[in-house]
């Protein structure tokens, strides 16, 4: 356990996806989070699972959600904490893929489509994912010819921008966003969140679990890079990219450097860096 890792744990906030998952394991903290973001009331939560995995068939890509929740009425919620803005270009397609795997196998053979559960995919971003300055972006399937007509497919995607304008959202959601962004405690719920974060920071067992988790993730990441290196290089060479530039970019990705910075030290475009990252499963 390095001094750097200990310092990171002691300073960890709700913005960190690991801390977010730990805090939201408690129903009494997870339920009001969903209610504030969506502006709804939930009777109760029947299922909460951090790092829920959905495996797809054969060689297609599986996913691991930060937080998967089902309420008493069978509505499903995927909640993701997103700090890295290098991949904001792919958030729309990422949310689409998450919904598809969440729905995979949701209906039994003889069940009608009307039984398909409602689903919400929520990304809490510490950056503006769409550049419009809004604190909350909500997407449903709308008819291009008549915007008053919404396709009733039961899917809603919400993107929270913690840097956005708070004036068009509820005070409760604004308080939540302020806490995520700055750590400011402004009401009873954010006080409960902060107390839970402090409690976890002071828990030696949780600290050890975090160090073990980080070590496991690093080992898995190294294996993934080794397995994907030849594939990534081959794809890149087919696009006319130099092997040296690709190796440099992959090394920087492995060290967690932002895609924008990588473009400054290689001849790769931002799109090429993001494609390499995706091929090596570097998307957070």
N, C-alpha and C positions, 0 to 999 in steps of 0.2 A: 504494500500500500504506500503510494508516494505522498509526499507533503502536498503536491499539487492536487491530487485527488481528494485528500482530506479537506483542503481549503475549498474546493469546488462543492463538496457536500455541505459544508457549513454555510455556504452562501447560496445554496440552491433555493430557487423560488418556484412558484406555481407555473411559471413559463417553461420550466424544464419538463419534458414529456414524462420522465421517470417519476418526478415528484407529483406531477399532475395525476398520473395513474394511481399512485399510492393514496393521495388525498381523496380521489373520487371513488375509491373502493367503498367508502361509507355512504350508504343510501341517503342519509340526512344531509349530506353535502352535495351529492350528485344530483338529486332530484331538483333542488332549487336552482342549480346551475342551468339545467335544461329549461326549466320554467322561465328563467330570466332571459335566456337567449331567444327562445321561441315565443315568449309572451303568452304562454298557455298554463293551464293547471293540470297536474297529473295526480291521479288518485294515489298510486303507489308504484314502486319499481319491483318487478318480480325477478329480475335477473341483471346482474352487473358483473362484467368480466373484463378486467384490464388485459391488454395484449391478446385479444381474441384472434385466433388464427382461422382463416378460411382457406382450405386447400382445394385447389382446382384439379381437374382430371389430367392425366398424362403429363405432358411437359409444359402446360400453360402455367402462368405465374400465379402463385398464391399470394395472400395478403395477411398482414398482422395489424389489427386495428389498435389504436391507443386505448380506446374504451368502447365496449359494445354493451348496450343496455336495452332491455325490453321492459315495457311498463305493464301494468295490470291488464290493459286492453289489448296487449299483443303488439303494440307499436314498437318498432325497432329504431334505435339511435346509434349512430357511429359518431364519436366525438374525437377529433384529432387536434393536438397542440402542435402548431407549425411555426417554428422560429426561423428556419432557413428559407430566405426568399429566392434562392438560386433556382428553385423549381416551380415558381409561381406560374410560369407559362403552362405547366402541365396539370395544374390543380383541377381544372374542369374535367379532363380525361381521367385523372386519377379518381375523382369522385364518381364518375360514371362506372369505372371498373369496380370500385368498392360496392356500389349498389348492385351490380350484376352478380357478384359473388355472394353478397348477403341474401339475394333472392334465390340463388342456386339451391335447389332442393327444398325450398320453403313450402312448396305444394306437393301433396301426395298425388299419386297417379290419377285418382278419380275426383279430386277436389276441383271445384270451379275457380276461375280466375278471381271471382269476387272475394275469395278467401285469402288472397295475397295481402300480406300485412302492409300497413303504411310504414314508410321508411324516411328517416331524416339523416342526412350526412352533414355534419357540422365541423368546419375548420375554424379554429381560433388562431388567427395569424397575428404575429407581432409586426406586421408590415401591411401595406395596402396592396391586396392581391389584384386589384383592377384599376388602380390609379384614379379613382373618382372622388376620393376623400370621404367616402361614407364609412360609418362605423359598422354597418351591417348591410350585407348584400344577400338577398333571398331570391332563389331561382326555382321556378316551376315551368312546366312545359306549356307555352302560350302559343296560340294560333297566330301566325305572321299576318294573316289577312284581317283578323279581328282580335285585338289584344284583350277584349273582355272575355274571350273564350279560352278557358284553361283546361288542358287535357287532364282528366282525372286518373292519373296513373299511380297516385299515392306516394310519389317521391318528391321530397323537398330538400334542396341543398342550400345551406346557409354558410356564409363566410363572414367571420367577425374580424374587423380590422382594429386592433387596439390603439392605432395611431389616428383613427378617424374622428370626424366631427360628432360630438355627443348630443347635439341639439335635437336630432330627429329620432332619438331612441328613448326608452323609458329611463327614469332615474335609477331604477334597480339595476338595469343592464349597464348603465354608465358607471355605477359604483363598482360593479364586477370588473368591467374593463379597466377602470382606474387601478383596481387592486392588482390585476394581472400585469399591467404596464409599469406601475410605480411602487406597488406594495402598500399603497395608501389604504388604511382601514377607515371606512366611512359609514358603515352600518353594521347591524348585528351579524348578518351573513358573512360579510368580509372579515369581521372579527373572528368568526368561527373558522373560516378558511386559514387565517393567519395563525391561529392557535394550533391548528392541526399541522401546518407546515413546521412551526417551531417544535412541536412535539416530536415529529419525525426526525428533524435534524438532531435532536438530543437523544435519539434512540440508537444506541451502539449497535444493536442487532440489525437495524435497518441500514445503518452505514456500511456494515460488513456485507450485507446482501447487495448493496449498490456496487461495492468494489468487485464482488464476485460477478455480478451481472455485466459490468463494464469489461472485465477481463474476458468473459465468455463471448461478448459481442465483438471484441477486438479480434479474438481468435477466429470467429466465424467470418468476420470481415476479411481477414487476411486470406482465408481459404477461398472465399468468394472472388477476391482479386486474382489469386493464382489461377483459379479455374476459368475466370473470364478474360484473362489477359490476352490469350491467343485469339479468342473470338473478337474481342474489342479491337485488337490491332488489325486483324483481317478485315473487319468492317471498315475501319478507318482508312486502310491502304486502298480499299476499293473506291474510297471517296477522294483519293489523291492526297491524303495526309501523310506527313513524314512520320516514320516510326519513332524517331527521337522525340518529336513534339508530343506524340501520343503517350510515350512512356513518362515524359515529364508531367503531362497533365494527369495521368493516372496516379502517379506518386503524390501529387498535390491533392488530388481527390481523397486518396487514402489518408492523408494527414488532416482532412476535414477543411481544407481551404475553400473559400467561396469561389463559385464559377467565374464571377467577374474578375477576380484577381488572377485566376489561371489564364484568362485571355491576355493579360498584360505580359505574361512571361512565355507565352507560346504563340504560334501563328494560328491557333484554333479560334473559331468564332464561338460566341456564347452558345449558339445552338449545337455546335459540334461537341462542346464540353458537356452540355446537358445530355446529349445522346450517349456519350461515353459513360457518363455517370449512371444513366438508366440501364445500360447494358451490363454494368457491374453491380447493379442493385445498390446504388449509393443514395437513392431517394429516401429521405427521412419521413 
